[in-house]
Amino acid sequence: MIELLVTSFPFVIRVIFLKWRGMPITLYNVHRAVFMWFVLALIVFFAVFYYYPKSYTGLVPFRTVPVVAENGGTVTKVFVNGGDHVRPGDPLFAVENTSEKAAVEFAKRKVEEIESAKLAADLQVETAEAVLDAAMTAMGQAELVLMDHRALQAKGSSAFQVSQLERAQAMLDTREAEVEAAETQLGVAQVQATAVLPAQLASARASLKQAEVELAKTLTLSSVDGVVEQVTLSVGSRAAQAAMSPAMLIVPERSDVERGRIVAGFSQVSRTELYEGMAAEVACESNFNISMRNTVLPARIVRIQEPISSGQLAPSGRLIEPGEKAKRGQIVVHLDLVHPEHRDLLVPGSGCIVQSYTTNLDGDLEGTTVAHAIQAMGIIKAVGLRIKAWFGLTSGIGLIGGGHA
């Protein structure tokens, strides 16, 4: 529309001239002016639509964190309401935990039982050491008695008796067997106290920790700093573990960069004219107002996503059919607001018109009069953007227009 008005001056001048000369305004008298108007309109249309890509699919992106129960069960308490601000570690809701508490209590008793057995095993080691010491002493006494009898035998003393020597030898053998038995008993007690029971105690403590983890899962905590929305739980309802049916959503706090970020999709034919650093303007529906204050905000392209979504290949049981990709993907562009003070004006999720402005005409056009003329045509798109925003407000239907102009 604006392009037609801008290029109508040949026709307007011709009409004024005919009126000044008092000549009738007929198609024959204005056909050259109409033809020139048509040619100029084509040139302007081509220039502004090619060098100034526009997107009606801009949006202010934000993330959501779905909250689901790690352990499904009946909800016993809900700690938050929609709109509440939470921080990491804040409780969100709890589910029935009777069985988990019982498992923790059983695991604690098992740990205490093994700890008591460990104390008993340590006492058994001390007892076995005492028994071994007594057996060693008795064996030493038996060796001394046997040595005395052998000394008498060697001297040929009349006090020597063979039967007594044999009894002394038998007593020594008995004491040696008792020492071996005491050593074996001590070894068994030491293995029990230093290997078997510590391993059982470690296993019991691990089981206790696992039971405590399962109990902790019955209380769902926030993992991010944000605002709670869409709380669908109530006491007595069943908490699902599927991410497709979250109990609630948390909208995390956005960083300064994220608060000033806009994402828009442009037609694939605009790829050659889009570049990082390109100037742009955004008009978001949530910012429309009758005074047009802060409705159109300056921005710059900071990133152009290279892959196009319609070219994705997903593993399946048959070969891909390119013809099935009837809807062509868009060039995804990320823009940041130029002025940081405008970041608070963007409402997360708002739809936006994004109008880009070329200032980088390379090649043969660089520095030429044609390049300056093309750059000057940006005023047409700037005015058009504001008119669309104003009509979107007054008509009450938001963004008007469509496609990928």
Secondary structure, DSSP 8 states (H G I E B T S, - for coil): -HHHHHTTHHHHHHHHHHHHHT----HHHHHHHHHHHHHHHHHHHHHHHHHS-EEEEEE-----EEE--SS-EEEEEE---TT-EE-TT-EEEEE--HHHHHHHHHHHHHHHHHHHHHHHHHHHHHHHHHHHHHHHHHHHHHHHHHHHHHHHHHHT-TT--HHHHHHHHHHHHHHHHHHHHHHHHHHHHHHIIIIIHHHHHHHHHHHHHHHHHHHHTTEEE--SSEEEE-----TTSEE---TTS-SEEEEE---HHHHTEEEEEE-GGGTTT--TT-EEEEEEGGG--TT-TTSEEEEEEEEE--S-GGG-----SS---GGG--S---EEEEEEESSGGGGGG--TT-EEEEEEE-----GGGTTSHHHHHHHHTHHHHHHHHHHHHHHHHHHTSSS---S--
